[in-house]
Amino acid sequence: MAESVCIGYKAFKNDLSCRDYQYCTDKIHTIDDDIKICKSGFHFCRKLVDVLTYYNFIKHPKFRVFKVKATGIIIHEGDKSVTDTLTLLEEIKDLQTPELCMAAVTQNGDALKYVEYQTPELCMAAVQQTGRALQYVNTQV
């Protein structure tokens, strides 16, 4: 645990809420309580692709993802981090990058249904994850 600054990524419901807390884009969010991974504080991931572990925003497009800045006390544990101070910097509009789509279908092959630009590699990865994904393969691939 140390005072620091960290840039990361956080997913939200479409209304910018997460776990009964309402975020907004023009505020520095702070918490006075002790922070603990998976218990309390403002959670985020240092890598955009790691957010898929918690919110598959390819499969569930109702989620919004923001680049965030954590300051104050920050705790890292694996691919998840928590802080007592979080600022939303900018919304990530393009969630259909090849890297994110590959991570999504590798995690859950059914996510192929929501991939806009399918490649043979994406389709193969999705079908290897679950044979059900075959029904979502675009016939043009």
VOPARO-233852 format. One line per field, with one value per residue: residue in one letter; z, y, x of N, C-alpha, C, CB in turn; residue number from 1. Coordinates in nm, 3 decimals, decimal comma, always signed. Glycine has a CB too. Example, Ala and Ser with C-alpha at 12.3 -4.5 7.8 and 13.67 -1.06 7.14 Angstrom:
BEGIN
residuo <- [A / S] .
n_Z <- [+0,780 / +0,708] .
n_Y <- [-0,569 / -0,225] .
n_X <- [+1,319 / +1,285] .
ca_Z <- [+0,780 / +0,714] .
ca_Y <- [-0,450 / -0,106] .
ca_X <- [+1,230 / +1,367] .
c_Z <- [+0,780 / +0,787] .
c_Y <- [-0,330 / +0,003] .
c_X <- [+1,320 / +1,290] .
cb_Z <- [+0,905 / +0,572] .
cb_Y <- [-0,447 / -0,060] .
cb_X <- [+1,131 / +1,408] .
num <- [1 / 2] .
***
This chain:
BEGIN
residuo <- [M / A / E / S / V / C / I / G / Y / K / A / F / K / N / D / L / S / C / R / D / Y / Q / Y / C / T / D / K / I / H / T / I / D / D / D / I / K / I / C / K / S / G / F / H / F / C / R / K / L / V / D / V / L / T / Y / Y / N / F / I / K / H / P / K / F / R / V / F / K / V / K / A / T / G / I / I / I / H / E / G / D / K / S / V / T / D / T / L / T / L / L / E / E / I / K / D / L / Q / T / P / E / L / C / M / A / A / V / T / Q / N / G / D / A / L / K / Y / V / E / Y / Q / T / P / E / L / C / M / A / A / V / Q / Q / T / G / R / A / L / Q / Y / V / N / T / Q / V] .
n_Z <- [+0,000 / -0,096 / -0,141 / -0,454 / -0,816 / -1,068 / -1,388 / -1,530 / -1,609 / -1,605 / -1,585 / -1,622 / -1,549 / -1,789 / -1,693 / -1,555 / -1,304 / -1,045 / -0,848 / -0,659 / -0,638 / -0,759 / -1,022 / -1,177 / -1,447 / -1,394 / -1,151 / -0,870 / -0,723 / -0,393 / -0,106 / +0,240 / +0,399 / +0,494 / +0,236 / +0,041 / -0,161 / -0,359 / -0,163 / -0,051 / -0,163 / -0,469 / -0,751 / -1,020 / -1,328 / -1,440 / -1,704 / -2,006 / -2,130 / -1,916 / -1,787 / -1,903 / -1,763 / -1,556 / -1,659 / -1,944 / -2,192 / -2,463 / -2,511 / -2,359 / -2,434 / -2,289 / -2,099 / -2,009 / -2,063 / -1,907 / -1,917 / -1,635 / -1,356 / -1,080 / -0,757 / -0,448 / -0,199 / -0,323 / -0,401 / -0,541 / -0,672 / -0,837 / -1,140 / -1,065 / -0,909 / -0,638 / -0,509 / -0,306 / -0,421 / -0,719 / -1,056 / -1,343 / -1,664 / -1,956 / -2,184 / -2,330 / -2,648 / -2,867 / -2,842 / -2,990 / -3,070 / -3,227 / -3,032 / -2,793 / -2,878 / -2,935 / -2,678 / -2,555 / -2,693 / -2,640 / -2,370 / -2,355 / -2,585 / -2,699 / -2,719 / -2,971 / -3,121 / -3,094 / -3,206 / -3,434 / -3,660 / -3,781 / -3,791 / -3,941 / -3,742 / -3,502 / -3,512 / -3,506 / -3,252 / -3,090 / -3,148 / -3,062 / -2,792 / -2,729 / -2,889 / -2,955 / -3,055 / -3,325 / -3,456 / -3,471 / -3,651 / -3,913 / -4,240 / -4,437 / -4,360] .
n_Y <- [-0,117 / +0,212 / +0,565 / +0,687 / +0,721 / +0,590 / +0,481 / +0,335 / +0,110 / +0,095 / -0,063 / +0,013 / +0,013 / +0,116 / +0,358 / +0,466 / +0,357 / +0,141 / -0,134 / -0,027 / +0,235 / +0,562 / +0,699 / +0,989 / +1,200 / +1,439 / +1,467 / +1,405 / +1,105 / +0,992 / +0,791 / +0,741 / +0,521 / +0,222 / +0,055 / -0,243 / -0,516 / -0,648 / -0,593 / -0,324 / +0,016 / +0,177 / -0,007 / -0,120 / -0,204 / -0,243 / -0,300 / -0,275 / -0,505 / -0,679 / -0,603 / -0,746 / -0,982 / -0,931 / -0,790 / -0,868 / -0,684 / -0,704 / -0,906 / -0,811 / -0,532 / -0,324 / -0,220 / +0,035 / +0,159 / +0,316 / +0,505 / +0,553 / +0,744 / +0,662 / +0,776 / +0,858 / +0,612 / +0,298 / -0,036 / -0,328 / -0,641 / -0,918 / -0,903 / -0,702 / -0,391 / -0,156 / +0,156 / +0,458 / +0,692 / +0,805 / +0,905 / +0,961 / +0,958 / +0,939 / +0,810 / +0,490 / +0,439 / +0,264 / -0,054 / -0,275 / -0,372 / -0,575 / -0,711 / -0,697 / -0,825 / -1,080 / -1,158 / -1,160 / -1,366 / -1,580 / -1,607 / -1,646 / -1,813 / -1,767 / -1,496 / -1,427 / -1,378 / -1,107 / -0,976 / -0,743 / -0,736 / -1,010 / -1,238 / -1,511 / -1,614 / -1,520 / -1,650 / -1,919 / -1,931 / -1,878 / -2,097 / -2,303 / -2,253 / -2,295 / -2,510 / -2,421 / -2,168 / -2,183 / -2,136 / -1,862 / -1,777 / -1,570 / -1,609 / -1,498 / -1,506] .
n_X <- [+0,085 / +0,065 / +0,106 / +0,023 / +0,000 / -0,204 / -0,292 / -0,577 / -0,851 / -1,206 / -1,521 / -1,867 / -2,220 / -2,465 / -2,566 / -2,357 / -2,322 / -2,199 / -2,196 / -2,390 / -2,301 / -2,299 / -2,134 / -1,982 / -1,876 / -1,751 / -1,621 / -1,407 / -1,387 / -1,407 / -1,333 / -1,368 / -1,343 / -1,157 / -0,981 / -1,019 / -0,942 / -1,199 / -1,386 / -1,415 / -1,394 / -1,278 / -1,274 / -1,063 / -0,894 / -0,559 / -0,496 / -0,676 / -0,781 / -0,806 / -1,036 / -1,236 / -1,250 / -1,419 / -1,636 / -1,790 / -1,787 / -1,809 / -1,990 / -2,201 / -2,315 / -2,428 / -2,268 / -2,036 / -1,710 / -1,439 / -1,136 / -0,943 / -0,815 / -0,635 / -0,564 / -0,401 / -0,432 / -0,348 / -0,407 / -0,282 / -0,376 / -0,317 / -0,490 / -0,655 / -0,727 / -0,755 / -0,863 / -0,869 / -0,935 / -1,068 / -1,082 / -1,273 / -1,150 / -1,176 / -1,416 / -1,396 / -1,456 / -1,430 / -1,470 / -1,438 / -1,191 / -0,935 / -0,776 / -0,932 / -1,166 / -1,067 / -0,985 / -1,234 / -1,381 / -1,219 / -1,250 / -1,527 / -1,686 / -1,937 / -1,954 / -1,883 / -2,105 / -2,156 / -1,945 / -1,840 / -1,665 / -1,563 / -1,290 / -1,108 / -0,939 / -1,053 / -1,301 / -1,222 / -1,101 / -1,325 / -1,494 / -1,332 / -1,341 / -1,610 / -1,826 / -2,077 / -2,046 / -2,019 / -2,258 / -2,266 / -2,082 / -2,001 / -2,105 / -1,953 / -1,690] .
ca_Z <- [+0,000 / -0,104 / -0,212 / -0,590 / -0,924 / -1,160 / -1,493 / -1,551 / -1,680 / -1,522 / -1,654 / -1,549 / -1,615 / -1,883 / -1,619 / -1,481 / -1,167 / -1,023 / -0,711 / -0,579 / -0,629 / -0,881 / -1,066 / -1,276 / -1,517 / -1,357 / -1,007 / -0,815 / -0,629 / -0,280 / +0,001 / +0,364 / +0,464 / +0,453 / +0,109 / +0,036 / -0,288 / -0,362 / -0,046 / -0,042 / -0,243 / -0,612 / -0,819 / -1,160 / -1,381 / -1,504 / -1,847 / -2,058 / -2,158 / -1,789 / -1,747 / -1,954 / -1,659 / -1,467 / -1,740 / -2,085 / -2,260 / -2,601 / -2,505 / -2,293 / -2,470 / -2,203 / -2,012 / -2,062 / -2,008 / -1,901 / -1,869 / -1,505 / -1,284 / -0,937 / -0,678 / -0,306 / -0,164 / -0,428 / -0,373 / -0,658 / -0,645 / -0,965 / -1,244 / -1,006 / -0,819 / -0,564 / -0,462 / -0,231 / -0,499 / -0,859 / -1,149 / -1,478 / -1,758 / -2,086 / -2,221 / -2,439 / -2,741 / -2,956 / -2,767 / -3,087 / -3,123 / -3,242 / -2,906 / -2,700 / -2,931 / -2,914 / -2,535 / -2,522 / -2,743 / -2,571 / -2,239 / -2,374 / -2,729 / -2,740 / -2,744 / -3,116 / -3,171 / -3,084 / -3,271 / -3,560 / -3,769 / -3,753 / -3,870 / -3,922 / -3,614 / -3,396 / -3,521 / -3,460 / -3,106 / -3,029 / -3,163 / -2,973 / -2,655 / -2,721 / -3,020 / -2,981 / -3,126 / -3,469 / -3,509 / -3,483 / -3,752 / -4,030 / -4,358 / -4,522 / -4,308] .
ca_Y <- [+0,000 / +0,332 / +0,679 / +0,685 / +0,750 / +0,477 / +0,490 / +0,204 / +0,101 / +0,050 / -0,079 / +0,060 / -0,003 / +0,225 / +0,482 / +0,494 / +0,304 / +0,017 / -0,182 / +0,068 / +0,366 / +0,639 / +0,777 / +1,092 / +1,230 / +1,570 / +1,464 / +1,314 / +1,019 / +0,953 / +0,712 / +0,758 / +0,392 / +0,141 / -0,012 / -0,382 / -0,580 / -0,720 / -0,560 / -0,182 / +0,105 / +0,189 / -0,111 / -0,098 / -0,290 / -0,166 / -0,328 / -0,276 / -0,641 / -0,746 / -0,568 / -0,853 / -1,084 / -0,892 / -0,742 / -0,900 / -0,577 / -0,742 / -0,983 / -0,731 / -0,395 / -0,223 / -0,167 / +0,141 / +0,145 / +0,442 / +0,516 / +0,620 / +0,777 / +0,633 / +0,847 / +0,825 / +0,476 / +0,202 / -0,174 / -0,415 / -0,784 / -0,982 / -0,811 / -0,608 / -0,290 / -0,077 / +0,284 / +0,540 / +0,812 / +0,767 / +1,006 / +0,911 / +1,044 / +0,940 / +0,686 / +0,413 / +0,422 / +0,149 / -0,178 / -0,383 / -0,390 / -0,717 / -0,766 / -0,715 / -0,928 / -1,211 / -1,189 / -1,190 / -1,498 / -1,681 / -1,621 / -1,697 / -1,824 / -1,712 / -1,353 / -1,408 / -1,326 / -0,962 / -0,921 / -0,681 / -0,771 / -1,143 / -1,289 / -1,656 / -1,642 / -1,498 / -1,756 / -2,043 / -1,923 / -1,888 / -2,235 / -2,387 / -2,231 / -2,365 / -2,545 / -2,342 / -2,045 / -2,206 / -2,076 / -1,718 / -1,747 / -1,503 / -1,693 / -1,427 / -1,525] .
ca_X <- [+0,000 / +0,147 / +0,048 / +0,073 / -0,093 / -0,210 / -0,395 / -0,636 / -0,978 / -1,317 / -1,649 / -1,984 / -2,348 / -2,489 / -2,592 / -2,233 / -2,324 / -2,127 / -2,213 / -2,468 / -2,238 / -2,321 / -2,020 / -2,007 / -1,751 / -1,695 / -1,597 / -1,308 / -1,459 / -1,323 / -1,395 / -1,294 / -1,327 / -1,043 / -1,006 / -0,977 / -0,980 / -1,329 / -1,469 / -1,449 / -1,310 / -1,307 / -1,198 / -1,031 / -0,789 / -0,452 / -0,502 / -0,812 / -0,826 / -0,839 / -1,173 / -1,322 / -1,264 / -1,527 / -1,747 / -1,767 / -1,859 / -1,835 / -2,114 / -2,303 / -2,280 / -2,489 / -2,165 / -1,950 / -1,575 / -1,365 / -0,999 / -0,955 / -0,691 / -0,640 / -0,464 / -0,417 / -0,389 / -0,379 / -0,366 / -0,290 / -0,377 / -0,341 / -0,533 / -0,752 / -0,672 / -0,854 / -0,811 / -0,964 / -0,962 / -1,078 / -1,135 / -1,300 / -1,080 / -1,242 / -1,484 / -1,338 / -1,568 / -1,409 / -1,445 / -1,434 / -1,055 / -0,901 / -0,727 / -1,044 / -1,256 / -1,002 / -0,994 / -1,374 / -1,423 / -1,139 / -1,314 / -1,662 / -1,704 / -2,065 / -1,937 / -1,867 / -2,234 / -2,157 / -1,826 / -1,880 / -1,575 / -1,508 / -1,178 / -1,097 / -0,874 / -1,153 / -1,402 / -1,159 / -1,086 / -1,458 / -1,543 / -1,250 / -1,387 / -1,737 / -1,879 / -2,198 / -2,012 / -2,026 / -2,381 / -2,249 / -1,980 / -2,052 / -2,077 / -1,856 / -1,554] .
c_Z <- [+0,000 / -0,172 / -0,353 / -0,688 / -1,020 / -1,260 / -1,517 / -1,623 / -1,588 / -1,607 / -1,560 / -1,621 / -1,702 / -1,814 / -1,534 / -1,334 / -1,163 / -0,875 / -0,618 / -0,557 / -0,763 / -0,910 / -1,158 / -1,333 / -1,472 / -1,207 / -0,975 / -0,706 / -0,519 / -0,180 / +0,124 / +0,435 / +0,419 / +0,323 / +0,113 / -0,095 / -0,268 / -0,243 / -0,046 / -0,119 / -0,387 / -0,688 / -0,966 / -1,201 / -1,450 / -1,655 / -1,891 / -2,078 / -2,030 / -1,741 / -1,793 / -1,853 / -1,572 / -1,541 / -1,886 / -2,168 / -2,410 / -2,605 / -2,448 / -2,318 / -2,386 / -2,107 / -2,085 / -1,992 / -2,016 / -1,864 / -1,740 / -1,448 / -1,136 / -0,869 / -0,532 / -0,278 / -0,272 / -0,388 / -0,501 / -0,612 / -0,775 / -1,069 / -1,194 / -0,911 / -0,749 / -0,513 / -0,377 / -0,306 / -0,648 / -0,940 / -1,284 / -1,577 / -1,893 / -2,113 / -2,338 / -2,532 / -2,826 / -2,874 / -2,860 / -3,149 / -3,137 / -3,111 / -2,807 / -2,748 / -2,912 / -2,767 / -2,497 / -2,568 / -2,682 / -2,433 / -2,251 / -2,524 / -2,781 / -2,767 / -2,893 / -3,179 / -3,180 / -3,150 / -3,409 / -3,679 / -3,737 / -3,847 / -3,852 / -3,787 / -3,496 / -3,395 / -3,469 / -3,307 / -3,036 / -3,034 / -3,078 / -2,828 / -2,632 / -2,862 / -3,056 / -3,064 / -3,277 / -3,530 / -3,531 / -3,588 / -3,874 / -4,153 / -4,453 / -4,478 / -4,378] .
c_Y <- [+0,124 / +0,443 / +0,678 / +0,729 / +0,632 / +0,502 / +0,349 / +0,216 / +0,045 / +0,042 / -0,038 / +0,013 / +0,121 / +0,359 / +0,528 / +0,453 / +0,173 / -0,017 / -0,077 / +0,203 / +0,436 / +0,726 / +0,889 / +1,135 / +1,360 / +1,578 / +1,371 / +1,235 / +0,974 / +0,872 / +0,726 / +0,625 / +0,325 / +0,070 / -0,154 / -0,443 / -0,663 / -0,690 / -0,414 / -0,099 / +0,106 / +0,094 / -0,077 / -0,198 / -0,203 / -0,185 / -0,335 / -0,417 / -0,715 / -0,714 / -0,677 / -0,965 / -1,057 / -0,847 / -0,776 / -0,801 / -0,601 / -0,815 / -0,902 / -0,583 / -0,287 / -0,162 / -0,060 / +0,127 / +0,280 / +0,419 / +0,598 / +0,650 / +0,751 / +0,712 / +0,811 / +0,687 / +0,381 / +0,066 / -0,254 / -0,560 / -0,855 / -0,879 / -0,705 / -0,514 / -0,218 / +0,049 / +0,355 / +0,668 / +0,779 / +0,880 / +0,939 / +1,008 / +1,054 / +0,805 / +0,621 / +0,377 / +0,296 / +0,026 / -0,299 / -0,396 / -0,538 / -0,782 / -0,793 / -0,822 / -1,067 / -1,251 / -1,228 / -1,329 / -1,610 / -1,710 / -1,686 / -1,697 / -1,767 / -1,561 / -1,325 / -1,349 / -1,173 / -0,896 / -0,869 / -0,726 / -0,902 / -1,174 / -1,440 / -1,693 / -1,625 / -1,611 / -1,888 / -2,043 / -1,940 / -2,032 / -2,331 / -2,372 / -2,301 / -2,390 / -2,468 / -2,217 / -2,061 / -2,141 / -1,925 / -1,679 / -1,687 / -1,584 / -1,627 / -1,450 / -1,643] .
c_X <- [+0,089 / +0,069 / +0,107 / -0,035 / -0,088 / -0,323 / -0,447 / -0,769 / -1,085 / -1,443 / -1,762 / -2,110 / -2,369 / -2,512 / -2,474 / -2,239 / -2,245 / -2,140 / -2,277 / -2,400 / -2,258 / -2,199 / -2,067 / -1,872 / -1,685 / -1,664 / -1,481 / -1,379 / -1,364 / -1,405 / -1,306 / -1,268 / -1,197 / -1,079 / -0,950 / -1,028 / -1,107 / -1,420 / -1,512 / -1,348 / -1,354 / -1,215 / -1,178 / -0,924 / -0,684 / -0,450 / -0,647 / -0,864 / -0,866 / -0,980 / -1,271 / -1,343 / -1,386 / -1,653 / -1,716 / -1,847 / -1,873 / -1,970 / -2,230 / -2,275 / -2,347 / -2,388 / -2,085 / -1,816 / -1,504 / -1,220 / -1,010 / -0,817 / -0,716 / -0,529 / -0,487 / -0,362 / -0,438 / -0,324 / -0,385 / -0,289 / -0,415 / -0,380 / -0,631 / -0,679 / -0,786 / -0,786 / -0,915 / -1,000 / -0,958 / -1,142 / -1,156 / -1,237 / -1,151 / -1,305 / -1,412 / -1,454 / -1,553 / -1,371 / -1,439 / -1,294 / -1,026 / -0,856 / -0,841 / -1,141 / -1,197 / -1,010 / -1,136 / -1,414 / -1,341 / -1,198 / -1,452 / -1,691 / -1,833 / -2,058 / -1,916 / -1,992 / -2,232 / -2,035 / -1,866 / -1,796 / -1,504 / -1,392 / -1,176 / -1,036 / -0,972 / -1,256 / -1,346 / -1,146 / -1,220 / -1,509 / -1,461 / -1,295 / -1,520 / -1,790 / -2,005 / -2,170 / -2,020 / -2,150 / -2,368 / -2,145 / -2,049 / -2,013 / -1,978 / -1,711 / -1,489] .
cb_Z <- [+0,122 / -0,178 / -0,137 / -0,627 / -0,997 / -1,083 / -1,625 / -1,417 / -1,807 / -1,401 / -1,701 / -1,534 / -1,511 / -1,971 / -1,531 / -1,489 / -1,117 / -1,066 / -0,654 / -0,447 / -0,592 / -0,870 / -1,137 / -1,215 / -1,663 / -1,395 / -0,931 / -0,759 / -0,702 / -0,212 / -0,041 / +0,456 / +0,433 / +0,565 / -0,008 / +0,160 / -0,342 / -0,367 / +0,083 / +0,106 / -0,233 / -0,661 / -0,806 / -1,186 / -1,481 / -1,445 / -1,882 / -2,188 / -2,230 / -1,682 / -1,806 / -2,081 / -1,572 / -1,376 / -1,721 / -2,118 / -2,237 / -2,658 / -2,422 / -2,140 / -2,611 / -2,125 / -1,962 / -2,040 / -2,084 / -1,800 / -1,977 / -1,407 / -1,309 / -0,909 / -0,700 / -0,265 / -0,024 / -0,567 / -0,253 / -0,757 / -0,529 / -0,953 / -1,358 / -0,932 / -0,895 / -0,446 / -0,581 / -0,095 / -0,465 / -0,875 / -1,161 / -1,503 / -1,779 / -2,197 / -2,256 / -2,386 / -2,831 / -3,061 / -2,662 / -3,196 / -3,030 / -3,347 / -2,842 / -2,680 / -3,080 / -2,960 / -2,450 / -2,586 / -2,895 / -2,558 / -2,171 / -2,295 / -2,769 / -2,635 / -2,664 / -3,183 / -3,080 / -2,939 / -3,282 / -3,548 / -3,795 / -3,766 / -3,827 / -4,035 / -3,595 / -3,417 / -3,666 / -3,527 / -3,066 / -3,100 / -3,310 / -2,986 / -2,626 / -2,636 / -3,025 / -2,850 / -3,088 / -3,498 / -3,414 / -3,351 / -3,791 / -4,040 / -4,433 / -4,521 / -4,155] .
cb_Y <- [+0,000 / +0,304 / +0,815 / +0,546 / +0,885 / +0,344 / +0,555 / +0,131 / +0,015 / +0,144 / -0,226 / +0,214 / -0,023 / +0,192 / +0,463 / +0,641 / +0,281 / +0,028 / -0,223 / +0,006 / +0,355 / +0,726 / +0,688 / +1,214 / +1,238 / +1,680 / +1,418 / +1,391 / +0,895 / +1,078 / +0,560 / +0,851 / +0,301 / +0,038 / +0,067 / -0,462 / -0,670 / -0,869 / -0,591 / -0,136 / +0,063 / +0,337 / -0,245 / +0,049 / -0,396 / -0,205 / -0,460 / -0,199 / -0,719 / -0,706 / -0,430 / -0,911 / -1,091 / -0,782 / -0,588 / -1,047 / -0,446 / -0,833 / -1,108 / -0,760 / -0,373 / -0,283 / -0,278 / +0,284 / +0,036 / +0,536 / +0,583 / +0,533 / +0,926 / +0,480 / +1,003 / +0,833 / +0,434 / +0,248 / -0,237 / -0,387 / -0,820 / -1,089 / -0,888 / -0,684 / -0,188 / -0,159 / +0,372 / +0,575 / +0,924 / +0,636 / +1,129 / +0,894 / +0,994 / +0,976 / +0,713 / +0,283 / +0,544 / +0,179 / -0,199 / -0,361 / -0,321 / -0,733 / -0,671 / -0,583 / -0,903 / -1,207 / -1,068 / -1,087 / -1,503 / -1,634 / -1,485 / -1,611 / -1,965 / -1,739 / -1,299 / -1,541 / -1,372 / -0,922 / -1,028 / -0,532 / -0,657 / -1,250 / -1,224 / -1,716 / -1,550 / -1,363 / -1,774 / -2,061 / -1,789 / -1,795 / -2,278 / -2,352 / -2,080 / -2,285 / -2,691 / -2,303 / -2,000 / -2,357 / -2,104 / -1,660 / -1,876 / -1,357 / -1,724 / -1,279 / -1,548] .
cb_X <- [-0,096 / +0,278 / +0,078 / +0,125 / -0,059 / -0,232 / -0,337 / -0,655 / -0,965 / -1,337 / -1,668 / -1,982 / -2,466 / -2,607 / -2,713 / -2,200 / -2,470 / -1,976 / -2,078 / -2,499 / -2,084 / -2,448 / -1,915 / -2,085 / -1,778 / -1,792 / -1,724 / -1,180 / -1,521 / -1,262 / -1,412 / -1,368 / -1,447 / -1,005 / -0,943 / -1,030 / -0,864 / -1,303 / -1,393 / -1,456 / -1,163 / -1,288 / -1,268 / -0,983 / -0,846 / -0,318 / -0,428 / -0,818 / -0,715 / -0,738 / -1,214 / -1,263 / -1,138 / -1,480 / -1,771 / -1,807 / -1,790 / -1,720 / -2,093 / -2,308 / -2,314 / -2,604 / -2,072 / -2,011 / -1,493 / -1,430 / -0,901 / -1,035 / -0,647 / -0,626 / -0,472 / -0,564 / -0,443 / -0,321 / -0,448 / -0,173 / -0,478 / -0,450 / -0,597 / -0,866 / -0,581 / -0,915 / -0,769 / -0,905 / -0,860 / -1,159 / -1,038 / -1,454 / -0,940 / -1,143 / -1,633 / -1,262 / -1,581 / -1,301 / -1,554 / -1,539 / -0,950 / -0,791 / -0,625 / -1,117 / -1,284 / -0,855 / -0,949 / -1,466 / -1,412 / -0,993 / -1,326 / -1,768 / -1,695 / -2,170 / -1,818 / -1,832 / -2,349 / -2,162 / -1,713 / -1,874 / -1,472 / -1,617 / -1,042 / -1,013 / -0,754 / -1,224 / -1,449 / -1,021 / -1,022 / -1,557 / -1,538 / -1,102 / -1,400 / -1,841 / -1,907 / -2,264 / -1,873 / -2,026 / -2,496 / -2,209 / -1,899 / -1,999 / -2,206 / -1,887 / -1,556] .
num <- [1 / 2 / 3 / 4 / 5 / 6 / 7 / 8 / 9 / 10 / 11 / 12 / 13 / 14 / 15 / 16 / 17 / 18 / 19 / 20 / 21 / 22 / 23 / 24 / 25 / 26 / 27 / 28 / 29 / 30 / 31 / 32 / 33 / 34 / 35 / 36 / 37 / 38 / 39 / 40 / 41 / 42 / 43 / 44 / 45 / 46 / 47 / 48 / 49 / 50 / 51 / 52 / 53 / 54 / 55 / 56 / 57 / 58 / 59 / 60 / 61 / 62 / 63 / 64 / 65 / 66 / 67 / 68 / 69 / 70 / 71 / 72 / 73 / 74 / 75 / 76 / 77 / 78 / 79 / 80 / 81 / 82 / 83 / 84 / 85 / 86 / 87 / 88 / 89 / 90 / 91 / 92 / 93 / 94 / 95 / 96 / 97 / 98 / 99 / 100 / 101 / 102 / 103 / 104 / 105 / 106 / 107 / 108 / 109 / 110 / 111 / 112 / 113 / 114 / 115 / 116 / 117 / 118 / 119 / 120 / 121 / 122 / 123 / 124 / 125 / 126 / 127 / 128 / 129 / 130 / 131 / 132 / 133 / 134 / 135 / 136 / 137 / 138 / 139 / 140 / 141] .
***
